[in-house]
Amino acid sequence: GENVEQHPSTLSVQEGDSAVIKCTYSDSASNYFPWYKQELGKRPQLIIDIRSNVGEKKDQRIAVTLNKTAKHFSLHITETQPEDSAVYFCAPRGGGNKLTFGTGTQLKVEL
Amino acid sequence: SQTIHQWPATLVQPVGSPLSLECTVEGTSNPNLYWYRQAAGRGLQLLFYSVGIGQISSEVPQNLSASRPQDRQFILSSKKLLLSDSGFYLCAWSGSSNRVHIQYFGAGTRLSVL
């Protein structure tokens, strides 16, 4: 099965700074790489995803970069705001229609 | 548009009691359906997934079972709850095509077994 590691487990930044979260995976057949955001007590929601034929994707203040050779992908948030505070999960898709979720990164954006 | 409904939102059950959580999807046909459990402060663990009526795959051995009696209905059950079954249970769906991978989650059920 897919082994997924996510770093860091907690991240504290000042408002306006950038945040980067990295996810490594083991299954070389993985071909879809999403990031989910989960606010306290709420459901996870997809914020950005990338497919294996693309190296980078950007959507306003968030971006995802993929390095298939090294088997890792990263979430980048620029100009962080308090509402970015949440837990972020990577969830690469390996064999079959299954996502394997990372252990999560607690992001805190401080004023 | 597609929507996913999950209930109840919260549930407190005694040890040894049965469990039934229900999830339904609207606005799509033949979805892939998933049950996840999330322990406090932890990631999501896939419990079951289904690609069609009556087709259930179990990911981890446990005290729970799942059924899919209709195309857009997914049920999580237990005959006798354990303390360790406490957690946040999330149902999710995705398109059935190999090219549609995005999973959409229900609002979740917070289960406390006492």
Interface residues (C-beta under 8 A of the other chain):
Chain A: Y32 P34 K42 R43 P44 Q45 L46 D49 F89 A91 R93 N97 K98 L99 T100 F101 G102 T103 G104
Chain B: N32 Y36 R42 G43 L44 Q45 L46 Y49 V51 L90 S94 N98 H101 I102 Q103 Y104 F105 G106 A107 G108
